[in-house]
């Protein structure tokens, strides 16, 4: 900030404070011909008379206190141009950085201790699991739920069914770098009847008895002809390298109703798991991955 603008801000700020003081003094000053305190002023409205009653003293002193407080604040903290205040507070950002540094000095050794341990071992440590749960509740529960049970479009992390793999390293990789899933829309290549048939075939893969046999046969042909098997495999068991779901296990990310399956085939799906590497750092992700891994290992 230039010296001119700094001076301008100081002038405006202090000018407004002293203007408030002058206004209070001016409005409380007795004027010539004014009625004595407690007497009527001569003003009448609908039979009501106005009395000359001054503000209560405690109320008036509140105005003076706020003026004194504002001046004291501006001496101690930033507010007058480039003047940082005698406490040299700096800014909210510097305070945040200071608090983060203090927290790092306290907690980083704990995270580094667990980061040096295999995830399988960390997953069996009660204290580590408690820390991992708190991380999960702060950064993951918004999508996956506080119990990690997931929701429509957000995977259940406690059922040992994984889109990209459930090994410790795969889970850690997912949290660190995120995932981008995409199911292409088929509305331009398959008509409504074909989508219906494909949906019934997909339902049959997981043993759903409501699947229509005639449509299943037609859907199987469309499944092959439209290269669905390129992602989900000839047997429909998916491909974890691509994040293509297993269609035979009756675990559904967006829902298992006929209409939902048709919607998925028609318009496709796009899911994104955000990367946490820059936000949390590898040590915290290691602990978080151990917590998630531990959820799927519970009997």
C-alpha positions in Angstrom: 0.0 0.0 0.0 1.4 3.4 -1.0 2.0 6.2 1.6 -0.8 8.2 0.1 -3.5 5.6 0.5 -2.2 4.6 3.9 -2.5 8.3 5.0 -5.9 8.5 3.4 -7.2 5.5 5.4 -5.8 6.9 8.6 -7.5 10.2 8.0 -10.9 8.7 7.2 -10.8 6.3 10.1 -9.8 8.7 12.8 -12.0 11.4 11.3 -15.0 9.2 11.6 -14.2 8.3 15.2 -13.8 12.0 16.2 -16.9 12.9 14.2 -18.9 10.4 16.3 -17.5 12.0 19.5 -18.5 15.5 18.2 -22.0 14.3 17.3 -22.5 13.0 20.8 -21.3 16.2 22.4 -23.3 18.4 20.0 -26.6 16.5 20.5 -26.2 16.7 24.3 -25.4 20.4 24.4 -28.1 22.7 25.9 -29.5 25.2 23.4 -30.9 28.7 23.9 -34.6 28.7 24.7 -34.6 24.9 25.3 -37.0 23.7 28.0 -35.5 22.7 31.3 -34.8 19.0 31.8 -38.0 17.2 32.6 -40.3 20.0 31.4 -42.6 19.8 28.4 -41.2 21.2 25.1 -44.5 22.5 23.8 -44.8 19.8 21.1 -48.1 18.0 21.0 -49.4 15.0 18.9 -52.9 13.7 19.4 -53.1 15.0 22.9 -49.6 13.7 23.8 -46.9 16.1 25.1 -43.2 15.8 24.5 -40.9 16.1 27.5 -37.3 17.2 27.4 -35.7 14.1 28.9 -32.0 13.5 28.1 -30.5 10.1 27.4 -29.8 8.0 30.4 -26.2 8.6 31.6 -25.3 5.0 31.3 -26.4 4.9 27.7 -24.4 8.1 27.0 -21.3 6.6 28.6 -21.7 3.5 26.3 -21.1 5.7 23.3 -17.9 7.1 24.9 -16.7 3.7 25.8 -17.0 2.5 22.2 -15.0 5.4 21.1 -12.3 4.7 23.6 -12.3 1.0 22.7 -11.9 1.8 19.0 -8.9 4.0 19.6 -7.3 1.4 21.9 -7.9 -1.3 19.3 -6.3 0.8 16.5 -3.3 1.3 18.7 -2.9 -2.4 19.4 -3.9 -4.0 16.1 -3.8 -3.2 12.4 -6.4 -0.8 11.1 -4.7 2.5 10.3 -3.2 2.1 6.9 0.2 0.3 7.0 0.5 0.6 10.8 0.5 -3.0 12.2 -0.2 -2.0 15.8 2.1 -2.1 18.8 1.3 -5.9 19.2 2.6 -6.4 15.6 -0.3 -8.9 15.1 0.2 -9.0 11.3 -2.9 -10.8 9.9 -5.2 -13.7 10.2 -3.0 -15.6 7.8 0.1 -15.2 9.9 -1.9 -16.3 13.0 -3.1 -19.3 11.1 0.4 -20.2 10.0 1.6 -19.8 13.5 -1.1 -22.1 14.9 -0.4 -24.7 12.1 3.3 -24.6 13.0 2.6 -25.1 16.6 0.2 -28.0 15.8 2.8 -29.5 13.5 5.5 -29.5 16.2 3.0 -31.3 18.5 1.4 -33.9 16.2 3.8 -34.5 13.3 6.0 -36.8 15.3 2.9 -39.0 16.0 2.0 -39.1 12.3 5.5 -39.9 11.3 5.6 -42.8 13.9 2.6 -44.4 12.2 3.8 -43.6 8.7 6.9 -45.7 9.3 4.7 -48.7 10.1 2.9 -51.0 7.5 -0.7 -50.1 7.0 -1.8 -53.6 8.1 -0.1 -53.0 11.4 -1.4 -49.5 11.9 -4.9 -50.9 11.2 -4.6 -53.1 14.4 -3.5 -50.2 16.6 -6.4 -48.9 18.7 -4.9 -45.4 19.1 -4.1 -45.1 15.4 -7.6 -46.2 14.5 -9.0 -43.5 16.8 -6.9 -40.9 15.1 -7.9 -42.3 11.7 -11.6 -42.2 12.6 -11.3 -38.5 13.5 -9.6 -37.8 10.2 -12.3 -39.7 8.4 -15.1 -37.8 10.1 -13.5 -34.5 9.2 -12.6 -35.2 5.6 -14.5 -38.2 4.3 -17.8 -38.6 6.2 -19.5 -35.8 4.1 -19.6 -38.3 1.1 -19.2 -41.7 2.6 -21.2 -41.2 5.8 -20.0 -41.3 9.4 -20.2 -45.1 9.4 -18.5 -45.3 6.0 -21.6 -47.0 4.6 -21.7 -44.7 1.6 -24.7 -43.3 -0.3 -25.9 -43.2 -3.9 -22.8 -42.5 -6.0 -20.5 -42.8 -3.0 -19.0 -46.3 -2.3 -19.5 -48.2 0.9 -16.0 -48.5 2.4 -16.9 -51.2 5.0 -18.2 -54.0 2.8 -14.9 -55.2 1.2 -16.2 -54.6 -2.3 -13.8 -52.3 -4.1 -13.9 -50.5 -7.5 -10.1 -49.8 -7.6 -8.9 -52.5 -5.3 -8.9 -52.9 -1.5 -5.2 -53.7 -0.8 -3.5 -51.2 1.6 -1.4 -49.7 -1.2 -4.4 -49.3 -3.5 -6.5 -47.6 -0.8 -3.6 -45.2 0.0 -3.2 -44.5 -3.7 -6.9 -43.7 -4.1 -6.8 -41.2 -1.1 -3.6 -39.6 -2.2 -4.3 -39.1 -5.9 -8.1 -39.4 -6.1 -10.1 -41.3 -8.8 -12.0 -40.2 -11.8 -14.7 -42.7 -12.8 -16.7 -42.4 -16.0 -19.5 -44.6 -17.4 -20.2 -43.4 -21.0 -23.7 -42.7 -22.1 -25.3 -45.1 -24.6 -28.4 -43.2 -25.6 -26.9 -42.4 -29.0 -26.0 -45.9 -29.8 -28.8 -48.0 -28.2 -32.5 -47.3 -28.5 -35.0 -47.5 -25.6 -35.8 -51.1 -26.2 -32.1 -52.0 -26.3 -31.5 -50.1 -23.0 -34.4 -52.1 -21.5 -32.8 -55.3 -22.6 -29.4 -54.4 -21.4 -30.8 -53.5 -18.0 -32.5 -56.9 -17.7 -29.3 -58.6 -18.7 -27.3 -56.7 -16.1 -29.9 -57.6 -13.5 -29.5 -61.2 -14.4 -25.8 -61.2 -13.9 -26.3 -60.7 -10.2 -29.0 -63.4 -10.0 -32.0 -61.1 -9.9 -35.0 -63.3 -10.5 -37.2 -60.4 -11.9 -35.1 -60.2 -15.0 -37.1 -61.1 -18.1 -35.6 -64.1 -19.9 -36.3 -62.9 -23.4 -34.9 -59.5 -22.7 -31.9 -61.1 -21.0 -31.0 -63.0 -24.2 -31.3 -59.8 -26.3 -29.4 -57.8 -23.7 -26.5 -60.3 -23.7 -26.0 -59.8 -27.4 -26.1 -56.0 -27.0 -23.6 -56.3 -24.1 -21.1 -57.8 -26.4 -22.0 -55.7 -29.5 -21.7 -52.4 -27.7 -18.3 -53.3 -26.1 -19.6 -53.2 -22.5 -17.3 -56.2 -22.0 -14.3 -54.0 -22.7 -14.7 -52.4 -19.3 -16.8 -54.9 -17.3 -15.3 -58.1 -18.9 -16.9 -61.0 -20.7 -18.3 -62.3 -17.4 -19.3 -58.9 -16.1 -17.0 -59.1 -13.2 -15.4 -55.7 -13.8 -11.9 -54.4 -13.9 -10.3 -52.7 -10.9 -7.5 -51.2 -13.0 -10.2 -49.1 -14.7 -12.6 -48.8 -11.8 -15.3 -50.7 -13.8 -17.8 -52.2 -11.3 -18.4 -55.9 -10.9 -21.9 -56.5 -12.2 -22.3 -59.9 -10.7 -22.0 -59.2 -7.0 -25.3 -57.4 -6.4 -23.5 -54.4 -4.9 -24.7 -51.2 -6.6 -23.2 -47.8 -6.5 -26.1 -45.8 -7.8 -29.0 -48.2 -7.0 -30.3 -51.5 -8.2 -33.8 -50.7 -9.5 -34.6 -51.3 -13.1 -35.2 -47.6 -13.7 -31.8 -46.7 -12.1 -29.9 -49.2 -14.2 -31.6 -47.9 -17.3 -30.7 -44.3 -16.3 -27.0 -45.4 -15.9 -26.9 -47.1 -19.3 -28.8 -44.2 -21.1 -27.0 -41.2 -19.6 -23.8 -42.6 -18.1 -22.3 -41.7 -14.8 -19.4 -39.6 -13.7 -17.9 -39.9 -10.3 -14.9 -38.2 -8.8 -12.9 -38.9 -5.7 -10.8 -35.8 -4.9 -7.1 -36.1 -4.3 -5.9 -35.5 -0.7 -2.1 -35.5 -1.2 -1.7 -31.7 -1.2 -4.3 -31.1 1.5 -3.4 -33.8 4.1 0.1 -34.9 3.2 1.3 -38.5 2.9 1.7 -39.2 6.6 -1.9 -38.4 7.4 -3.1 -40.2 4.4 -1.2 -43.3 5.5 -3.1 -43.2 8.8 -6.4 -42.6 7.1 -5.8 -45.5 4.7 -5.1 -47.7 7.6 -8.5 -46.8 9.1 -10.4 -47.4 5.9 -8.5 -50.7 5.4 -9.4 -51.7 8.9 -13.1 -51.1 8.3 -13.2 -53.8 5.6 -11.3 -56.3 7.8 -13.8 -56.4 10.6 -15.8 -59.7 10.8 
